[in-house]
Structures are given as C-alpha cells and as structure tokens.
C-alpha cells in the first residue's frame, strides 16, 4: 500500500523501509508493473520546471513531463548536481532512485545533498551495488511506479534515477547467466530493449499532474559513444553532458552547454529567452575555438582575432554567473535577464 506517508522515507527495491521509522502505510495498492501511458493520452510538455540550477534553467530549460539524461564519467559531480536539483526544485514531490551505487553514498546523499528540507518532500529508493541484480531492477521500476502514483494524484513529480547504466548492467548480469548471447560491449539485446520501456513509463499522462525524469548515464572512459549512452540519448527528450575538463578546473556544476541540449526548451520558454540562450551558447562556442590562440598570440594577433578577444571580455562574468556553490539556487524567471546582456553586447559589435 502507498500513500502520502511515504514522503520522507527510505525504502528498498521491494518497498520495505530502511530508515527504522516504522511501517509504511497507505490507502492505494502499489502496482507491480511499470505504469503504461497511451501515446495519444499524454499531456504535452508546455510548462517549465524550475530545477534551481542556473545553467540548466537558463540554457537548457526543462519542461514538466520531459525525460532528460545526465551523462558523465565517474567523479565529475553527478550526485552533487542531483542533490542540488532535489533540494532546490519547485516540484511538489521528488522520487530518488540510488541504483547500484556505493553503499556509503546512500546516507551521505540523504544527509549532505538532500538535507532535511529536501527529504521532507522526497521518497528514496535504495539498491546499492551489493544487492542482487534482480533487486536493482526491481528498485528502478519501483521508482517509476511511486512517481506514477503521485503524478496520477495531480502532483508535479520529479524522478531522479542514479543510474540508468547500473540498471542496464543488472539486466546484463541476469541475461548472460541465462545464456543470452552478448552484443555490443557485452550487453545483450534485452538490455537495450528494457531502456525504452522504462523511459516511456515516465513523462506526462492524462492526469493533471506531471512526471519529469532525470537519469544519470555513466559514460565509461568519458566516451559519449558508449552503447548505453547512445541508446539513452536516442529515447530521451534531451541530455546534459558533464565535462571532466571543467570539473578539473574547479567549475561546478561541470555542465558542457555546447554538447548539451533540451529538446523541449522551445515549447516552454519565450522567444526572447530562446534567443538570449542561443546567442550566449554561440559566443561561448566561438570563444572555445580561438581560446588556444589567445595566450600565444600577444601583440602579433591579427585584427580579427584581437576583435574576438575583446568581444570575449564577457567570458569571466557570463561563465562565472553559472559557476556557483551548490547552496545558491537561481529562480527560473531571472534566467533571460542573465543571458540578455551578452546578447546585446554581441549584437553591438
């Protein structure tokens, strides 16, 4: 049984409490299968969701009901970014799935990343790496079932799954033990078939609520052509790439805005916001292209390069405005104002 008593609780893949706070109750029978939504009955993505992170709100705006992948290698700051989103989002309910990760990270995520304010509106489903592969799969699907329950009650739900790659790895363990032949990088065909089925259970339904999903996807060796990364990119509504280069430079969250995209941004933002974000991304891409020439050029820089160098005086201010401590949220309504000054400066040149 499930109900509002689940908020603020930590459970395993079977829905059993792990936090020693007593039994879980409710008034609705918890479904045993993934929620299925008829494609013609899905509500469209038409409103933005404030996730409380400047770079995402401003340049990669996410809509209510969108499915997004957070793609990065290990140790680049995925869990910290998830904690920021969980704590500062305007969603009414947050469901977090910690799948196949280190056991110590469960308590650390709750106490350090979520904190009391984030936990009060959250349901945590934990299946660490020492759990069986079947339990990891059940825990991932339970996250979607719980989020679907609150969505159908008319709530704006944010589902965070860390990580989709561990879900695929669990299916790989089971399939190979049953004799299914391996395919790309040892993953059997069934692993690639389960990802779309899982992702399609998220998103909006015919109810008044919404279910936005963010999945972390581990790019082994920072390879963006990893088979799981490639499969997830094809079925999701956008992807956010974290850069190891930015993380090593101390820039957090280490979001590479050039490689990232939100496919629903045009549906949930005004035209002025879209133009400002697009212009800022173009300026930053041009700066990256001439960046190696700036320290070596000195006074010998040709006129076009000098002009570009002067033009990119905006860089420290613009980039630093998106490089803030994890305790500083940014309201979605102010993002267009942040982007716009550099759009006007670029046009003036």
C-alpha positions in Angstrom: 0.0 0.0 0.0 1.2 3.5 -0.8 0.1 7.0 0.3 1.4 10.3 1.5 3.1 8.6 4.4 5.9 7.5 2.0 7.2 11.1 1.8 10.4 11.5 3.8 11.1 7.7 3.8 13.8 5.4 2.5 12.9 2.0 1.1 14.5 -0.9 -0.7 13.5 -2.4 -4.1 10.6 -4.2 -2.5 9.1 -1.1 -0.9 10.3 -2.2 2.6 11.5 0.6 4.9 15.3 1.0 5.5 15.2 4.0 7.9 13.8 2.4 11.0 10.9 4.8 11.2 8.2 2.2 11.4 6.0 0.5 8.9 4.8 2.2 5.7 1.1 2.6 5.2 -1.3 4.0 2.6 -4.7 3.8 1.0 -3.8 2.6 -2.5 -2.4 -0.7 -3.7 1.0 -0.3 -5.2 1.1 -1.6 -8.8 3.6 -4.4 -9.5 4.3 -3.3 -13.1 5.6 -0.2 -14.8 2.9 2.4 -15.5 2.0 2.4 -19.1 0.6 5.6 -20.8 -1.3 5.6 -24.1 0.7 7.8 -26.5 -2.4 9.8 -27.6 -3.5 10.5 -24.0 -0.2 12.1 -22.9 -0.5 15.7 -21.9 2.0 17.8 -23.9 5.1 19.4 -22.3 4.0 23.1 -22.1 5.3 24.5 -18.8 8.9 24.9 -17.5 10.1 23.2 -14.3 12.4 25.2 -12.1 15.2 22.9 -11.0 17.1 25.6 -9.1 20.3 25.3 -11.2 21.3 28.4 -13.2 22.9 26.7 -16.2 20.0 24.3 -16.6 17.2 26.9 -16.1 18.9 29.4 -18.3 20.4 27.5 -21.2 18.8 24.0 -21.0 15.4 24.7 -19.7 13.5 21.5 -18.7 9.7 21.2 -19.1 7.3 19.4 -16.9 7.0 15.9 -18.2 10.3 15.9 -20.1 12.8 13.0 -19.8 16.5 14.0 -19.7 19.8 12.2 -19.4 22.7 13.4 -17.2 25.7 12.0 -19.0 29.2 11.9 -17.5 32.1 9.8 -16.5 32.8 8.8 -12.9 33.8 11.5 -10.3 32.6 14.5 -12.3 29.8 15.6 -9.9 26.6 13.8 -11.0 25.5 13.1 -7.4 26.2 16.6 -6.2 24.2 18.0 -9.1 21.3 15.7 -8.3 21.4 16.9 -4.7 21.2 20.5 -5.8 18.2 19.7 -8.1 16.4 17.7 -5.4 16.9 20.4 -2.7 16.0 23.5 -4.8 13.5 22.2 -7.4 9.9 23.6 -7.4 8.5 20.1 -7.9 5.9 19.1 -5.2 7.3 15.5 -4.9 10.7 14.1 -5.6 11.4 10.4 -6.1 15.1 9.4 -6.0 16.5 6.1 -7.1 20.0 5.2 -5.9 20.7 2.2 -8.0 23.9 0.1 -8.0 26.0 2.9 -6.4 28.3 2.6 -3.4 26.5 1.8 -0.1 28.1 4.7 1.8 26.7 7.2 -0.7 23.1 6.5 0.3 23.4 8.0 3.8 25.8 10.8 2.5 23.3 11.7 -0.2 20.4 12.0 2.3 22.3 13.9 5.0 24.6 16.1 2.8 22.9 16.5 -0.6 19.2 16.3 0.4 19.2 17.6 3.9 16.0 17.9 5.9 14.3 20.3 3.6 14.8 18.0 0.6 14.0 14.8 2.3 10.6 16.1 3.6 9.2 16.0 0.0 11.1 13.0 -1.2 10.9 9.3 -1.4 14.3 7.5 -1.6 14.6 4.0 -3.2 18.0 2.5 -2.5 19.5 -0.6 -4.0 23.3 -0.4 -3.5 25.9 -2.3 -5.6 25.9 -5.3 -3.2 22.3 -6.0 -3.9 21.4 -8.7 -6.4 20.8 -7.6 -10.0 17.2 -8.5 -9.7 16.8 -6.3 -6.7 18.4 -3.4 -8.6 16.0 -3.8 -11.5 13.0 -4.0 -9.1 14.2 -0.8 -7.3 14.5 1.1 -10.6 11.0 0.1 -11.7 9.6 0.8 -8.2 10.8 4.4 -8.5 8.7 4.8 -11.7 5.7 3.2 -10.0 5.9 5.5 -7.0 6.4 8.6 -9.2 3.4 7.5 -11.4 1.2 7.2 -8.3 1.9 10.8 -7.2 1.6 12.0 -10.8 -1.9 10.5 -11.1 -2.9 12.3 -7.9 -2.2 15.6 -9.7 1.2 16.4 -8.3 4.2 17.8 -10.1 6.7 15.0 -9.6 10.5 14.9 -10.3 12.0 11.5 -10.7 15.8 11.2 -10.4 17.4 7.8 -11.2 21.2 7.3 -10.4 21.9 5.5 -12.6 20.4 4.1 -15.8 23.7 2.4 -16.6 23.6 0.3 -13.4 20.1 -0.8 -14.4 21.4 -2.0 -17.8 24.3 -3.7 -16.1 21.9 -5.6 -13.8 20.0 -6.8 -16.8 23.3 -7.8 -18.4 24.2 -10.0 -15.4 20.8 -11.7 -15.5 20.7 -12.2 -19.3 24.2 -13.6 -19.6 23.6 -16.0 -16.7 20.6 -17.3 -18.6 22.6 -17.8 -21.7 21.6 -14.8 -23.8 24.3 -14.0 -26.3 26.2 -10.8 -25.7 26.2 -7.9 -28.2 27.9 -4.5 -28.0 30.4 -4.3 -25.1 28.9 -7.4 -23.6 25.4 -6.0 -23.3 22.7 -8.5 -24.5 19.9 -7.3 -26.8 17.4 -7.4 -23.9 19.3 -4.6 -22.1 18.8 -2.2 -25.0 15.1 -3.2 -25.1 14.4 -2.5 -21.4 15.7 1.1 -21.5 12.9 2.4 -23.9 10.3 0.6 -21.9 11.5 2.1 -18.7 11.8 5.6 -20.1 8.4 5.5 -21.7 6.7 4.8 -18.4 7.8 8.3 -17.3 6.5 11.6 -18.6 3.0 13.1 -18.5 -0.2 11.2 -18.6 -3.8 12.2 -19.0 -4.0 13.3 -15.4 -3.4 16.9 -14.2 -0.1 16.0 -12.7 3.3 15.8 -14.4 6.3 13.4 -14.1 9.7 14.8 -15.1 12.5 12.3 -15.1 16.3 12.9 -15.0 18.5 9.8 -15.5 22.2 9.7 -14.9 24.1 7.7 -17.5 27.7 6.7 -16.8 29.9 7.2 -19.8 32.8 4.8 -19.3 36.1 6.5 -20.0 34.1 9.7 -20.8 33.1 8.0 -24.1 29.9 9.7 -25.4 29.6 6.9 -27.9 29.2 4.3 -25.2 26.3 2.0 -26.2 24.2 2.8 -23.2 24.8 6.5 -23.6 23.9 6.3 -27.3 20.8 4.2 -26.6 19.6 6.6 -23.8 20.3 9.7 -26.0 18.0 8.3 -28.7 15.0 7.8 -26.5 15.3 10.8 -24.1 14.0 14.3 -24.6 17.4 15.9 -24.1 20.7 15.3 -22.5 23.1 17.2 -20.2 26.8 16.4 -20.5 29.2 17.0 -17.7 32.8 17.8 -18.7 35.8 16.3 -16.8 37.8 19.3 -18.1 35.5 21.8 -16.4 35.5 19.7 -13.2 39.3 19.6 -13.1 39.3 23.4 -13.4 37.0 23.6 -10.4 33.9 24.7 -12.3 30.8 23.2 -10.8 28.3 22.1 -11.9 30.6 21.0 -14.8 27.9 21.3 -17.5 29.2 21.4 -21.0 26.5 23.6 -22.6 27.9 23.1 -26.1 27.3 19.3 -26.0 24.0 19.5 -24.1 20.5 20.1 -25.4 16.9 20.3 -24.2 14.6 19.3 -27.0 11.5 20.8 -25.2 13.0 24.2 -24.4 11.3 25.9 -27.3 8.0 24.7 -26.0 8.3 26.0 -22.5 10.2 29.3 -22.9 9.5 32.7 -24.5 11.2 33.7 -27.7 13.4 36.3 -26.0 14.7 33.7 -23.6 15.5 31.3 -26.5 17.4 34.0 -28.5 19.4 35.0 -25.5 20.4 31.5 -24.6 21.2 30.6 -28.2 23.4 33.7 -28.6 25.3 33.0 -25.4 26.0 29.5 -26.5 27.2 30.7 -29.9 29.5 33.2 -28.3 30.9 30.6 -25.9 31.5 28.1 -28.8 33.4 30.8 -30.8 35.5 31.6 -27.7 36.4 28.0 -27.3 37.5 27.8 -31.0 40.0 30.7 -30.6 41.0 30.0 -26.9 44.3 28.2 -27.8 45.4 31.3 -29.8 44.9 33.9 -27.1 47.9 33.1 -24.8 50.3 32.5 -27.7 49.3 35.5 -29.8 50.3 38.5 -27.7 50.7 41.7 -29.8 51.0 39.6 -33.0 47.4 38.7 -33.1 45.7 39.6 -36.3 42.9 42.1 -36.2 40.1 39.6 -36.4 41.5 37.6 -33.5 42.0 40.8 -31.5 38.4 41.7 -32.1 37.3 38.3 -31.0 39.5 38.6 -27.8 37.9 42.0 -26.9 34.5 40.6 -27.7 35.0 37.8 -25.2 35.7 40.1 -22.3 32.2 38.9 -21.4 33.5 35.4 -20.5 34.5 35.8 -16.9 31.2 37.4 -16.0 29.0 35.2 -18.1 30.6 31.9 -17.2 31.0 32.7 -13.5 27.3 33.6 -13.3 26.7 29.9 -13.9 29.5 28.7 -11.7 28.2 29.0 -8.2 28.2 27.0 -4.9 25.7 24.2 -4.6 23.8 26.1 -1.9 22.8 29.0 -4.2 19.7 28.4 -6.3 18.6 30.5 -9.2 15.0 31.3 -9.9 13.8 30.4 -13.4 12.2 33.7 -14.1 15.6 35.6 -13.9 17.4 33.4 -16.4 16.6 35.5 -19.5 17.9 38.7 -17.8 21.2 36.9 -17.1 21.7 35.8 -20.7 20.5 39.0 -22.4 23.3 41.5 -21.6 25.8 39.4 -23.6 23.4 39.0 -26.5 23.1 42.8 -26.7 26.9 43.2 -26.4 27.5 40.7 -29.2 25.0 42.5 -31.5 26.5 45.9 -30.8 29.8 44.6 -32.2 
